[in-house]
Amino acid sequence: MLILPIENKPDWRNPPLVTLLLIILNVLVFFTWQVRDGDRIDQAIQVYDRYQLIEREADVYRAFRPERSEGTSKQSLRWQIFWDFEFDQHVRSAIDQNSYWELTRDEFEQARAAVSWIGHGFKSAEPTLANAFSAMFLHGSVGHLVGNMI
């Protein structure tokens, strides 16, 4: 059952302009910017694969997260590494760094940050006013967008 918190019918002679503007803005952000996030994720994974970062980072990740990675294939580890933002900091201190690995890792992290909610979503560990504001306009799916707009 869906409950809509409407006590009175909207008066379209005096419409809720700010509400309508926010709905339009959210829809525009989603369909002009966020809808391409799947392609951005694919691009970031392609960067990770192109430089074969998994070959250098798999053992480090297994030591960092043994409970998550025991018996896991490199394909599954790649996805875990992709979404594990704490690992980004850990891997930089755990691997003997050289300029090539750092450059390729930086390129991967920049490609991943192009995903709207990763680059512009609110991060409680690193709060900024800009991310707090931009996160208000980000939605995970069409269903999330519609649910928030009702």
N, C-alpha and C positions, 0 to 999 in steps of 0.2 A: 504494500500500500504506500502510495506517495502522498505526503502531506505538504501542501504548499502554504507558507505562512502569509496568506492574504486575507485580511479582515474585510476589506472593501474592494470593490472593483476599481481598477485604475481609471482615473479621470483623464481621458486623452485630450481634453481641452487644455489641461495643464499637466503635460506628461512629465515623468521623472527623468529629466534630461541628463543628469549626472549618471544615473544608473544605466540609461541607454548608451551613453558615451562609453562607460566602462565595459559594457557588454560588447560594443563594436570594437573597442580597442583590444580586448582579450581575443576576440575572434580573428581580428587582423593579425595579431602577433602569432597566434597559433598557425593560421593557414598561410602566412607569408614567410614565417621564419622557422618555427618549430617543426613543421611538417617534413622538413629535409633532415631531421636528426638521424634517421635511419641510415641515410647516405653518409652522414658525417661519422657515425660509428663505424661503418664499413671502411671508410677512408683511414681512420685511426688504426683499425686492425690491419689494414694493408701495410701501413707504415711499420707497425710492429713486426709483421711477417717479413717484409722486404729486408729489414736489417737483422732478421733472425735473433731478436732480443731474447726470445724464450730460451735459446741455447745458453745464454749467459745468466739469465735470471731464474731459471726453473729451480735449481738447487738452493738458491738464496731464498726463494719463496717457500719451498718445502721446509726449510729450517725456521723461517719466520712464522709460518702458519701450519705446523705439522698436523693439527687436528682437522684442517680443511683439505689438505693436499695429499694425505696418505693414499697411495694406490691410484692417484689421479693421472690421467693421460696429459701429455703436453698440450693437447687441444683444450682440455678443460682448464688446465692451469692458466692458459693464455686468457681465458675469459675471467677467471678469478683475479688475475693480475690487473686486467683492464678496469675492474670495478673496485679494487682495493686501493684507496687513496692513501692509507697509512703506509702501504708498501712503497709508495713513491719516495717518501723520506727515508725509509729503512734501506732501500736498495742503494741509495747514493752513499750511504756510510758503510755498507757491507761489501761492495764490489770495489776491487782495485780500479780506480777510475783512470781512464785515458780519454783523450780528447775525442776520439771517434765514437766511443760508447756514449759519452756525455752528449755529444751532438745528436746522435740518433735517438737517445732517450728523450732529449729535449724536443725533438721533432715529433715524436710520438705523443708526448704530453701536450704539446700545442695542438696537435690534430684532435686529441681527445677533448681538450678544452673548448673546441669549436662546437661541441654538442651543447645546445642551449642551456639545459638545466645543469650541466657540469660547469660550464664557464660562467653562468650568470645566476644560478640558483643560490639560495641562502645556505651558507656553510656555518654551522654553529661554532665550529672550532676556529673559524677565521671570519667573524662577522664584519660586514661593511654596510654602510648605509645604501650604497649603490646596489649591492646584492639583495639586501632586504627589500628594496623597492622593486627591482627587476623580477624577483621571485614571485611577486604578487600577480604577475601576468603570464607565468609559465604553467602549462598543464601537461600532464602525462599522456593523455589520449583524448580522443573526441568525446568519449563518455565522461571523462573528468571535466572537460570544458563545459559540456551541456549540464552536468550535475551542478557545477558551480554557478551557472548562469540562470538556473531556474529559481 
